[in-house]
Amino acid sequence: MKENTRNSSYESIQHLTNTSAKVMITCIRSSAYHWHYDYEVLAVLKGGIEVLQGNEKQLLSAGDLVVFNSKSVHSVRSSDTENICLLIQFSPKMLEPVPVGMTYHFFLNSAGKTYMPKLPYSYFLEIAAKIGLAHRSEHAYGRLEEKAWLYMFMAEIMQNAQYELRSSSPENEENAKLAVAISKYIDENIISEQLPAEIYKGFGMSEKSVYRLLKDTVGLTLKEMIDAARIEKACTMLQDPSIPAPIISGECGFSGEVTFYRRFRHAMGITPGEYRKGFEGNLTNGEIQDYLSFNDQEVDMLLRHWAGLKV
């Protein structure tokens, strides 16, 4: 199962009626900056990834775990095509009751040094891995186990992780929607050399107003959002070996190949050519994917390892 977040800053997560969460296990190549109403647990089972929240970057390696809060803008990418990650997404409604107009904001990130939980991160990872195992189970009781471990995970983060209640006022909702509209406009007009000016005029906002809106809601400046969108489109185009680098540079709105090369390397840590070469080495049956394939037997072994069970 794969989830494609490219060119879509808001990600709508659909839950099946007989499940409490959406569980995915995948090798992540990249995901664009996006947000959703669901909370999302990301556990790295193998390899490493780079997580971006606002303008902050963190490197996560095998055994690391992070919780993305509801409506938290984030992106995940990696030049390590051997990574395997577990994703668990659940609705804020599962945490009700909550004071009117408020939402829970959890601080749970094993790559960080602040807001340490009362229990070791390995404990939370163990429960997350058991959710993954139950999800993959073919037994009739697998769905029940999945729900049980999910509720256990939520109970533990509320008891043993640091959190705060934050306002979810209508004004904040409108600001989030406006930030998403700007992000969508960027995606659709990425080639324009006058993109900032067009946004100010099209949305009837001053430069300062746009700056304040985006920093408050997304944690990024307009320039950072545009740069991220251009890099993301470049990653998509580089996956097609028939498209020359000069074409990619122009289609992504870079002023020239040198600028494209410099900004791509700064953002991704590798050159466009290295990115393309690494991707070509991981094609499965000639099919281009944002989320790459993995070995089921290896996944089961990794989940059992992190769940503290016999491998």
For each residue, the residues with C-beta under 8 A, 3 or more apart:
1: 24 26
2: 24 26 289 290 291
3: 11 24 26 31 87 291
4: 8 290 291
5: 8 11 31 32 34
6: 31 32 232 236 290
7: 32 187 232 233
8: 4 5 11 32 34
9: 32 33 34 35 73 179 180 183 184 187
10: 34 35 36 180
11: 3 5 8 34 35 36
12: 36
13: 22 36 37 38 89
14: 22
15: 19 20 21 22 91
16: 19
17:
18: 143
19: 15 16 22 143 146 147
20: 15 90 94 146 147 150 151
21: 15 88 89 90 131 146 150
22: 13 14 15 19 38 87 88 89 90
23: 86 87 88 89 131 132 135 146
24: 1 2 3 86 87
25: 45 84 85 86 87 132 136 294 299 303
26: 1 2 3 84 85 87 291 292 294
27: 47 81 82 83 84 85 291 292 293 294
28: 31 49 76 77 78 83 85 291 292
29: 77 78 81 235 279 289 290 291 292
30: 75 76 77 78 232 235 290
31: 3 5 6 28 34 75 76 77 290
32: 5 6 7 8 9 75 228 229 232
33: 9 52 73 74 75 183 218 220 225 228 229 232
34: 5 8 9 10 11 31 73 74 75
35: 9 10 11 71 72 73 74 176 180
36: 10 11 12 13 40 70 71 89
37: 13 70 71 91 92
38: 13 22 70 89 90 91 92
39: 67 68 69 70 89 90 91 92 95 106
40: 36 67 68 87 88 89
41: 65 66 67 68 86 87 88 89 128 153
42: 51 60 65 66 67 68 76 85 86 87
43: 64 65 85 86 88 125 128 129 132 306
44: 47 48 49 60 61 62 63 64 65 83 84 85
45: 25 62 84 85 86 129 299 302 303 306
46: 62 82 83 84 298 302
47: 27 44 61 62 78 80 82 83 84
48: 44 59 60 61 62 78 80 83
49: 28 44 59 60 76 77 78 80 83 85
50: 57 58 59 60 76 77 78 269
51: 42 57 58 59 60 66 74 75 76 111
52: 33 55 56 57 58 74 75 76 77 228
53: 56 58 68 72 73 74 219
54: 73 218 219 220
55: 52 219 220 221 224
56: 52 53 219
57: 50 51 52
58: 50 51 52 53 66 109 111 112
59: 48 49 50 51 111
60: 42 44 48 49 50 51 64 66 110 111
61: 44 47 48 64
62: 44 45 46 47 48
63: 44 110 122 125 306
64: 43 44 60 61 110 111 121
65: 41 42 43 44 108 109 110 121 124 125 128
66: 41 42 51 58 60 108 109 110 111
67: 39 40 41 42 106 108 109 157 161
68: 39 40 41 42 53 72 74
69: 39 72 103 104 105 106
70: 36 37 38 39 92 103 104
71: 35 36 37 103 176
72: 35 53 68 69
73: 9 33 34 35 53 54 179 217 218 219 220
74: 33 34 35 51 52 53 68
75: 30 31 32 33 34 51 52 228
76: 28 30 31 42 49 50 51 52 85
77: 28 29 30 31 49 50 52 235 268
78: 28 29 30 47 48 49 50 81 83
79: 268 269 270 274 275 278
80: 47 48 49 83
81: 27 29 78 278 279 281 282 292
82: 27 46 47
83: 27 28 44 46 47 48 49 78 80
84: 25 26 27 44 45 46 47 294 298 299 302
85: 25 26 27 28 42 43 44 45 49 76
86: 23 24 25 41 42 43 45 128 129 131 132 303
87: 3 22 23 24 25 26 40 41 42
88: 21 22 23 40 41 43 128 131 132 150 153
89: 13 21 22 23 36 38 39 40 41
90: 20 21 22 38 39 94 150 154
91: 15 37 38 39 94
92: 37 38 39 70 95 96 98 103 104
93: 96
94: 20 90 91 150 151 154
95: 39 92 98 104 154 158
96: 92 93
97:
98: 92 95 102 103 104 165
99: 102 165
100:
101: 167 168 169
102: 98 99 165 166 167 168
103: 69 70 71 92 98 165 166 168
104: 69 70 92 95 98 158 163 164 165 166
105: 69 163 164 165 166
106: 39 67 69 157 161 162 163
107: 112 114 115 161 162 163 164
108: 65 66 67 115 117 121 124 157 161 162
109: 58 65 66 67 112 115
110: 60 63 64 65 66 121 125
111: 51 58 59 60 64 66
112: 58 107 109 115
113: 116
114: 107
115: 107 108 109 112 161 162
116: 113 162
117: 108 120 121 124 157 160 161 162
118: 159 160 161
119: 123 124 156 160
120: 117 123
121: 64 65 108 110 117 124 125
122: 63 125 126
123: 119 120 126 127 156 160
124: 65 108 117 119 121 127 128 153 156 157 161
125: 43 63 65 110 121 122 128 129 306
126: 122 123 129 130 306 307 308
127: 123 124 130 131 149 152 153 156
128: 41 43 65 86 88 124 125 131 132 153 306
129: 43 45 86 125 126 132 133 303 304 305 306 307
130: 126 127 133 134 145 149 307
131: 21 23 86 88 127 128 134 135 146 149 150 153
132: 23 25 43 86 88 128 129 135 136 303
133: 129 130 136 137 300 303 304 307 309
134: 130 131 137 142 143 145 146 148 149
135: 23 131 132 142 146
136: 25 132 133 142 299 300 303
137: 133 134 141 142 145 146
138: 142
139: 142
140:
141: 137 144 145
142: 134 135 136 137 138 139 145 146
143: 18 19 134 146 147
144: 141 147 148
145: 130 134 137 141 142 148 149
146: 19 20 21 23 131 134 135 137 142 143 149 150
147: 19 20 143 144 150 151
148: 134 144 145 151 152
149: 127 130 131 134 145 146 152 153
150: 20 21 88 90 94 131 146 147 153 154
151: 20 94 147 148 154 155
152: 127 148 149 155 156
153: 41 88 124 127 128 131 149 150 156 157
154: 90 94 95 150 151 157 158
155: 151 152 158 159
156: 119 123 124 127 152 153 159 160 161
157: 67 106 108 117 124 153 154 160 161 163
158: 95 104 154 155 161 163
159: 118 155 156
160: 117 118 119 123 156 157
161: 67 106 107 108 115 117 118 124 156 157 158
162: 106 107 108 115 116 117
163: 104 105 106 107 157 158
164: 104 105 107
165: 98 99 102 103 104 105
166: 102 103 104 105
167: 101 102 172
168: 101 102 103 172 173
169: 101 172 173
170: 173 174
171: 174 175
172: 167 168 169 175 176 217
173: 168 169 170 176 177
174: 170 171 177 178
175: 171 172 178 179 213 216 217
176: 35 71 172 173 179 180 217
177: 173 174 180 181
178: 174 175 181 182 203 213 217
179: 9 73 175 176 182 183 213 214 217 218
180: 9 10 35 176 177 183 184
181: 177 178 184 185 203
182: 178 179 185 186 199 203 210 213 214 222 225
183: 9 33 179 180 186 187 218 225 229
184: 9 180 181 187 188
185: 181 182 188 189 198 199 202 203
186: 182 183 189 190 195 199 225 226 229
187: 7 9 183 184 190 229 233
188: 184 185
189: 185 186 192 195 198
190: 186 187 195 226 229 230 233 252 253
191: 250 251 252 253
192: 189 195 198 253
193: 253 255
194: 197 198
195: 186 189 190 192 198 199 226 253
196: 199 200 207 222 223 226
197: 194 200 201
198: 185 189 192 194 195 201 202
199: 182 185 186 195 196 202 203 205 210 222
200: 196 197 203 205 206 207 210
201: 197 198 204
202: 185 198 199
203: 178 181 182 185 199 200 210
204: 201
205: 199 200 209 210 213
206: 200 209 210
207: 196 200 210 211
208: 211 212
209: 205 206 212 213
210: 182 199 200 203 205 206 207 213 214 222
211: 207 208 214 215 221 222
212: 208 209 215 216
213: 175 178 179 182 205 209 210 216 217
214: 179 182 210 211 217 218 220 221 222 225
215: 211 212 218 219 220 221
216: 175 212 213
217: 73 172 175 176 178 179 213 214
218: 33 54 73 179 183 214 215 225
219: 53 54 55 56 73 215
220: 33 54 55 73 214 215 224 225 228
221: 55 211 214 215 224 225
222: 182 196 199 210 211 214 225 226
223: 196 226 227
224: 55 220 221 227 228
225: 33 182 183 186 214 218 220 221 222 228 229
226: 186 190 195 196 222 223 229 230 253
227: 223 224 230 231 263 267
228: 32 33 52 75 220 224 225 231 232 267
229: 32 33 183 186 187 190 225 226 232 233
230: 190 226 227 233 234 252 253 254 263
231: 227 228 234 235 252 263 264 267 268
232: 6 7 30 32 33 228 229 235 236
233: 7 187 190 229 230 236 237 251 252
234: 230 231 237 238 248 249 252 254 260 264 272
235: 29 30 77 231 232 238 239 268 275
236: 6 232 233 239 290
237: 233 234 240 243 247 248 251 252
238: 234 235 243 248 272 275 276 279
239: 235 236 276 279 288
240: 237 243 288
241: 276 280
242:
243: 237 238 240 247 248
244: 247 248
245: 248 249 257 260 272 273
246: 249 250 257
247: 237 243 244 250 251
248: 234 237 238 243 244 245 251 252 260 272
249: 234 245 246 252 254 256 257 259 260
250: 191 246 247 253 254
251: 191 233 237 247 248
252: 190 191 230 231 233 234 237 248 249 260
253: 190 191 192 193 195 226 230 250
254: 230 234 249 250 257 259 260 263
255: 193 259
256: 249 259 260
257: 245 246 249 254 260 261
258: 261 262
259: 249 254 255 256 262 263
260: 234 245 248 249 252 254 256 257 263 264 272
261: 257 258 264 265 271 272
262: 258 259 265 266
263: 227 230 231 254 259 260 266 267
264: 231 234 260 261 267 268 271 272 275
265: 261 262 268 269 270 271 272
266: 262 263
267: 227 228 231 263 264
268: 77 79 231 235 264 265 275
269: 50 79 265
270: 79 265 274 275 278
271: 261 264 265 274 275
272: 234 238 245 248 260 261 264 265 275 276
273: 245 276 277
274: 79 270 271 277 278
275: 79 235 238 264 268 270 271 272 278 279
276: 238 239 241 272 273 279 280
277: 273 274 280 281
278: 79 81 270 274 275 281 282
279: 29 81 238 239 275 276 282 283 288
280: 241 276 277 283
281: 81 277 278
282: 81 278 279 292
283: 279 280 286 287 288
284: 287 289 292 293
285:
286: 283
287: 283 284
288: 239 240 279 283
289: 2 29 284 292 293
290: 2 4 6 29 30 31 236
291: 2 3 4 26 27 28 29
292: 26 27 28 29 81 282 284 289
293: 27 284 289
294: 25 26 27 84 298 299
295: 298 299
296: 299 300
297: 300 301
298: 46 84 294 295 301 302
299: 25 45 84 136 294 295 296 302 303
300: 133 136 296 297 303 304
301: 297 298 304 305 311
302: 45 46 84 298 299 305 306
303: 25 45 86 129 132 133 136 299 300 306 307
304: 129 133 300 301 307 309 310 311
305: 129 301 302 309 311
306: 43 45 63 125 126 128 129 302 303
307: 126 129 130 133 303 304
308: 126
309: 133 304 305
310: 304
311: 301 304 305
